C-alpha cells in the first residue's frame, strides 16, 4: 500500500481514531484524536497537559486505530514515533498548514494558546485489514 492509499483509507473510515500511548512503566493509555495529514505524517492537536503528552515525553511510540465502520475499506492500524511541537513558531506553522480535519479554534481558540501542542507521527508501518481479511501493508 502506498502513502496515498493509507491516507485515503484513514479518511474514508473516520475523521477520528484511537491513539495508544504508554507511560514509562509500560501502562497503556488510549484516547480519541482527530488525525490530520501533511508532509507524509500524521498530525494531531491536543492539550499540553494531557496524559498522552506526558506519556509521549517518556515514550514516543504510538499506535493509531481506525475501527471498521461507515463506508470505509476495513480496519486500519498504524504505528510510529511521535514528536511534540509546542513552541510558538511550530504552533503557528502547523495551525496555518490546515492539516486538521476540523476547526482548531473551536477547541483551542487560537494558535497562541500556550496549552496547544501538535503531535507529529512518522508512520513506520500501517496495516489495512479489508472485509475479505486480506491485509495491505504500508511501510515507508
FENPEZI-V144748 format. One record per backbone hydrogen bond with DSSP energy under -0.5 kcal/mol. NH is the residue of the N-H (numbers start at 1). CO is the residue of the C=O. Records with the same first field share a line. If there is no record, write none. Layout:
NH = CO ; CO
//
This chain:
6 = 2
7 = 3
8 = 4
9 = 5
10 = 6
11 = 7
12 = 8
13 = 9
14 = 10
17 = 33
18 = 65
19 = 31
20 = 18 ; 63
21 = 29
23 = 27
26 = 23
29 = 21
31 = 19
33 = 17
35 = 33
36 = 43
37 = 99
38 = 41
41 = 38
42 = 121
43 = 36
44 = 119
46 = 117
48 = 115
50 = 47
54 = 50
55 = 51
56 = 52
57 = 53
58 = 54 ; 55
59 = 55
62 = 80
63 = 20
64 = 78
65 = 18
66 = 76
67 = 65
72 = 69
75 = 129
76 = 66
77 = 127
78 = 64
79 = 125
80 = 62
81 = 122
82 = 60
83 = 120
85 = 118
86 = 84
91 = 87
92 = 88
93 = 89
94 = 90
95 = 91
96 = 92
97 = 93
98 = 94 ; 95
99 = 94
104 = 102
106 = 103
107 = 103 ; 104
108 = 104
109 = 105
110 = 108
113 = 110
116 = 113
117 = 46
118 = 85
119 = 44
120 = 83 ; 118
121 = 42 ; 119
122 = 81 ; 120
123 = 121
124 = 79
125 = 79
126 = 138
127 = 77
128 = 136
129 = 75 ; 127
130 = 128 ; 134
133 = 130
135 = 133
136 = 128
138 = 126
//
